[in-house]
Amino acid sequence: MRRVLVTGADGFVGRALNRRLCAAAHTVRAATWEPADFTSCFDCPPASAPGGWENVVTGDIGPDTDWSAALDGVDAVVHLAARVHIMRDDSPDPLSEYRRVNTHATEGLARAAAMAGVKRIVYVSTIKVNGETTQGRGPFTPNDPPAPADPYGISKWQAEQALARIAAETGLEVVVVRPALVYGPGVRGNLEALLKLAAGGLPLPLGGITNARSLIGLDNLCDLLIRCVEHPAAAGRTFLVSDGEDLSTTELVRRLARHMGRRQILLSVPEGLVRAFAGLVKKRDVASRLFDSLIVDSSEVRRALDWSPPVTVDNGLARTCQWFLRSRSNGGGAA
């Protein structure tokens, strides 16, 4: 039983992780940039004993964030807070903005944690550290040379490097987790866009895509993060994580439609034609995500931590679709 600080505790992964940590009899210190209402998040009451939770406000995180109150009495940290990937970034210097939060704030948190006597930090990075695609090659592994291609991935890789230096200097145990695409209730971004397409019932030109994409369900990721907090063998390791069943974009859309009770018509349009059209409307990155493969080899984390995903892909997608449909019926959309 540990007191675990969760940064980004009011986010997509954070809220689910809070519940799971609490259920595992850990005390959760939920760090947020402003006071948060966790009434619907936790199944357990506020408490200082194991199995309870508390909220601590850190403000907007950056290199100069004061983490002292958040880290007081903490045994482990799960660091989720980040400047996430932004599709249309209007910042004049996007890399500097990503570094401020994802690199420098992470480094400040880790140094403060080491000084406070925290034993371990679990850092949720991104598969973008490995690269954007596995098209024409085998799956990504933890031993591959990093090849981040955008400011978000670069800032996350630089944070990993900073954590490695701090671990060597202070003895702080660092665990790095690079998840595949995360899906589950509350998901946003690319997966939410596919949910909307699958729910719409219109014919889609996605019927002949033969790629393969790794995914990880929210329940499975939270289960793995708790294992990384608890397991002695996790210290000093970098893990790539997925559900273990890779799907083509075509198969993913079919399953989403089926779980929502929709009849989906998928047209086999030549890939080159779709890519050409995407280029004309300045959506080449969207076409790449639809057609390119991105597969991760998660065998190392399974061996090292004796871990296997507790929820199947189909069950995880079904839960995601149920949430999406409820959200639409309650508020006119999954907002």
JOMONOR-V32134 format. One record per residue. N is the residue number from 0. SS is DSSP state (hx for helix, st for strand, lp for the rest). NEAR is the number of other C-alpha atoms within 12 Angstrom. D_LAST is the distance of its C-alpha to the last C-alpha in whole Angstrom. Layout:
# JOMONOR-V32134
{{N & SS & NEAR & D_LAST} {N & SS & NEAR & D_LAST}}
This chain:
# JOMONOR-V32134
{{0 & lp & 21 & 35} {1 & lp & 29 & 34} {2 & st & 37 & 32} {3 & st & 49 & 29} {4 & st & 49 & 27} {5 & st & 50 & 24} {6 & st & 44 & 22} {7 & lp & 39 & 19} {8 & lp & 41 & 18} {9 & lp & 33 & 15} {10 & lp & 30 & 13} {11 & hx & 29 & 12} {12 & hx & 38 & 16} {13 & hx & 36 & 17} {14 & hx & 38 & 16} {15 & hx & 38 & 17} {16 & hx & 43 & 20} {17 & hx & 48 & 21} {18 & hx & 35 & 21} {19 & hx & 34 & 23} {20 & hx & 44 & 26} {21 & hx & 37 & 26} {22 & hx & 25 & 27} {23 & lp & 26 & 30} {24 & lp & 25 & 31} {25 & lp & 35 & 30} {26 & st & 37 & 30} {27 & st & 50 & 26} {28 & st & 48 & 26} {29 & st & 48 & 23} {30 & st & 40 & 23} {31 & st & 32 & 20} {32 & lp & 25 & 21} {33 & lp & 18 & 20} {34 & lp & 17 & 21} {35 & lp & 22 & 18} {36 & lp & 19 & 17} {37 & lp & 29 & 18} {38 & lp & 17 & 19} {39 & lp & 14 & 16} {40 & lp & 30 & 17} {41 & lp & 31 & 21} {42 & lp & 22 & 23} {43 & lp & 27 & 26} {44 & lp & 22 & 27} {45 & lp & 23 & 27} {46 & lp & 19 & 31} {47 & lp & 22 & 33} {48 & lp & 20 & 34} {49 & lp & 24 & 33} {50 & lp & 28 & 30} {51 & lp & 31 & 29} {52 & st & 38 & 26} {53 & st & 37 & 26} {54 & st & 35 & 24} {55 & st & 30 & 26} {56 & st & 29 & 24} {57 & lp & 31 & 25} {58 & lp & 20 & 24} {59 & lp & 23 & 23} {60 & lp & 34 & 25} {61 & lp & 27 & 28} {62 & lp & 24 & 31} {63 & lp & 20 & 32} {64 & lp & 26 & 30} {65 & lp & 24 & 32} {66 & lp & 37 & 31} {67 & hx & 26 & 34} {68 & hx & 22 & 33} {69 & hx & 34 & 30} {70 & hx & 38 & 32} {71 & lp & 23 & 35} {72 & lp & 24 & 36} {73 & lp & 35 & 34} {74 & lp & 31 & 35} {75 & st & 44 & 32} {76 & st & 52 & 29} {77 & st & 50 & 26} {78 & st & 47 & 25} {79 & lp & 43 & 21} {80 & lp & 38 & 20} {81 & lp & 39 & 20} {82 & lp & 32 & 20} {83 & lp & 31 & 18} {84 & lp & 25 & 18} {85 & lp & 20 & 17} {86 & lp & 16 & 18} {87 & lp & 12 & 19} {88 & lp & 17 & 21} {89 & lp & 10 & 23} {90 & lp & 13 & 25} {91 & lp & 10 & 29} {92 & lp & 12 & 29} {93 & hx & 25 & 26} {94 & hx & 28 & 28} {95 & hx & 21 & 30} {96 & hx & 28 & 26} {97 & hx & 35 & 25} {98 & hx & 32 & 28} {99 & hx & 29 & 28} {100 & hx & 34 & 25} {101 & hx & 43 & 25} {102 & hx & 37 & 29} {103 & hx & 32 & 31} {104 & hx & 36 & 29} {105 & hx & 46 & 29} {106 & hx & 38 & 33} {107 & hx & 28 & 33} {108 & hx & 46 & 31} {109 & hx & 47 & 33} {110 & hx & 37 & 36} {111 & hx & 31 & 36} {112 & hx & 40 & 35} {113 & hx & 32 & 38} {114 & hx & 23 & 40} {115 & lp & 24 & 38} {116 & lp & 23 & 40} {117 & lp & 35 & 36} {118 & lp & 35 & 38} {119 & st & 43 & 35} {120 & st & 48 & 31} {121 & st & 47 & 29} {122 & st & 47 & 27} {123 & st & 45 & 24} {124 & lp & 44 & 25} {125 & lp & 42 & 24} {126 & hx & 46 & 26} {127 & hx & 35 & 26} {128 & hx & 39 & 29} {129 & lp & 36 & 31} {130 & lp & 33 & 30} {131 & lp & 30 & 28} {132 & lp & 31 & 29} {133 & lp & 28 & 32} {134 & lp & 21 & 33} {135 & lp & 13 & 37} {136 & lp & 16 & 37} {137 & lp & 15 & 37} {138 & lp & 31 & 34} {139 & st & 37 & 33} {140 & lp & 31 & 35} {141 & lp & 28 & 35} {142 & lp & 18 & 38} {143 & lp & 21 & 37} {144 & lp & 13 & 38} {145 & lp & 25 & 34} {146 & lp & 25 & 33} {147 & lp & 23 & 30} {148 & lp & 19 & 30} {149 & lp & 27 & 27} {150 & hx & 32 & 27} {151 & hx & 35 & 24} {152 & hx & 34 & 26} {153 & hx & 32 & 29} {154 & hx & 37 & 28} {155 & hx & 47 & 27} {156 & hx & 39 & 31} {157 & hx & 32 & 32} {158 & hx & 36 & 31} {159 & hx & 38 & 32} {160 & hx & 27 & 36} {161 & hx & 28 & 35} {162 & hx & 43 & 35} {163 & hx & 29 & 38} {164 & hx & 20 & 40} {165 & hx & 28 & 39} {166 & hx & 30 & 39} {167 & hx & 17 & 43} {168 & hx & 16 & 44} {169 & hx & 22 & 43} {170 & lp & 23 & 42} {171 & lp & 31 & 39} {172 & st & 39 & 37} {173 & st & 46 & 35} {174 & st & 41 & 32} {175 & st & 42 & 30} {176 & st & 44 & 28} {177 & st & 42 & 26} {178 & st & 43 & 24} {179 & lp & 41 & 23} {180 & st & 35 & 20} {181 & st & 36 & 18} {182 & st & 43 & 15} {183 & lp & 37 & 14} {184 & lp & 32 & 11} {185 & lp & 32 & 9} {186 & lp & 33 & 10} {187 & lp & 26 & 9} {188 & hx & 23 & 12} {189 & hx & 23 & 14} {190 & hx & 32 & 14} {191 & hx & 31 & 10} {192 & hx & 22 & 12} {193 & hx & 33 & 15} {194 & hx & 41 & 13} {195 & hx & 30 & 12} {196 & hx & 27 & 16} {197 & hx & 36 & 17} {198 & hx & 32 & 15} {199 & hx & 22 & 16} {200 & lp & 22 & 20} {201 & lp & 17 & 22} {202 & lp & 21 & 24} {203 & st & 27 & 23} {204 & lp & 28 & 26} {205 & lp & 33 & 25} {206 & lp & 26 & 28} {207 & lp & 24 & 31} {208 & lp & 32 & 29} {209 & lp & 22 & 31} {210 & lp & 28 & 30} {211 & lp & 30 & 28} {212 & st & 38 & 25} {213 & lp & 37 & 25} {214 & st & 41 & 22} {215 & st & 43 & 22} {216 & st & 40 & 20} {217 & hx & 40 & 18} {218 & hx & 38 & 21} {219 & hx & 35 & 23} {220 & hx & 40 & 22} {221 & hx & 41 & 22} {222 & hx & 33 & 26} {223 & hx & 43 & 27} {224 & hx & 45 & 26} {225 & hx & 39 & 28} {226 & hx & 32 & 31} {227 & hx & 40 & 31} {228 & hx & 41 & 31} {229 & hx & 31 & 34} {230 & lp & 24 & 36} {231 & hx & 19 & 39} {232 & hx & 24 & 39} {233 & hx & 32 & 36} {234 & lp & 30 & 37} {235 & lp & 29 & 38} {236 & lp & 30 & 36} {237 & st & 39 & 33} {238 & st & 45 & 31} {239 & st & 42 & 30} {240 & st & 48 & 27} {241 & lp & 48 & 26} {242 & lp & 41 & 26} {243 & lp & 32 & 29} {244 & lp & 26 & 28} {245 & lp & 30 & 28} {246 & st & 32 & 26} {247 & lp & 27 & 26} {248 & hx & 35 & 24} {249 & hx & 31 & 25} {250 & hx & 29 & 25} {251 & hx & 37 & 22} {252 & hx & 40 & 20} {253 & hx & 34 & 23} {254 & hx & 29 & 22} {255 & hx & 41 & 18} {256 & hx & 35 & 19} {257 & hx & 23 & 22} {258 & hx & 28 & 20} {259 & lp & 29 & 18} {260 & lp & 18 & 21} {261 & lp & 23 & 21} {262 & lp & 21 & 24} {263 & lp & 29 & 23} {264 & lp & 23 & 26} {265 & st & 24 & 26} {266 & lp & 18 & 29} {267 & lp & 18 & 31} {268 & lp & 20 & 31} {269 & lp & 17 & 34} {270 & hx & 23 & 32} {271 & hx & 18 & 34} {272 & hx & 17 & 33} {273 & hx & 27 & 29} {274 & hx & 25 & 30} {275 & hx & 19 & 32} {276 & hx & 18 & 29} {277 & hx & 20 & 27} {278 & hx & 16 & 29} {279 & hx & 13 & 30} {280 & lp & 13 & 26} {281 & lp & 14 & 26} {282 & lp & 18 & 24} {283 & hx & 20 & 26} {284 & hx & 22 & 24} {285 & hx & 23 & 22} {286 & hx & 27 & 25} {287 & hx & 27 & 26} {288 & hx & 30 & 23} {289 & hx & 36 & 23} {290 & hx & 34 & 27} {291 & lp & 28 & 28} {292 & lp & 31 & 29} {293 & st & 36 & 28} {294 & lp & 38 & 29} {295 & st & 42 & 30} {296 & lp & 33 & 33} {297 & lp & 37 & 32} {298 & hx & 23 & 35} {299 & hx & 26 & 36} {300 & hx & 37 & 34} {301 & hx & 24 & 35} {302 & hx & 15 & 38} {303 & hx & 23 & 38} {304 & hx & 29 & 36} {305 & lp & 18 & 37} {306 & lp & 28 & 33} {307 & lp & 25 & 32} {308 & lp & 31 & 28} {309 & lp & 22 & 28} {310 & lp & 25 & 25} {311 & lp & 22 & 26} {312 & hx & 32 & 23} {313 & hx & 28 & 23} {314 & hx & 25 & 22} {315 & hx & 31 & 20} {316 & hx & 39 & 18} {317 & hx & 27 & 19} {318 & hx & 26 & 17} {319 & hx & 34 & 14} {320 & hx & 37 & 14} {321 & hx & 26 & 14} {322 & hx & 27 & 11} {323 & hx & 36 & 9} {324 & hx & 31 & 11} {325 & hx & 19 & 11} {326 & hx & 21 & 7} {327 & hx & 21 & 8} {328 & hx & 13 & 11} {329 & hx & 12 & 10} {330 & hx & 12 & 7} {331 & lp & 12 & 8} {332 & lp & 19 & 6} {333 & lp & 26 & 4} {334 & lp & 19 & 0}}
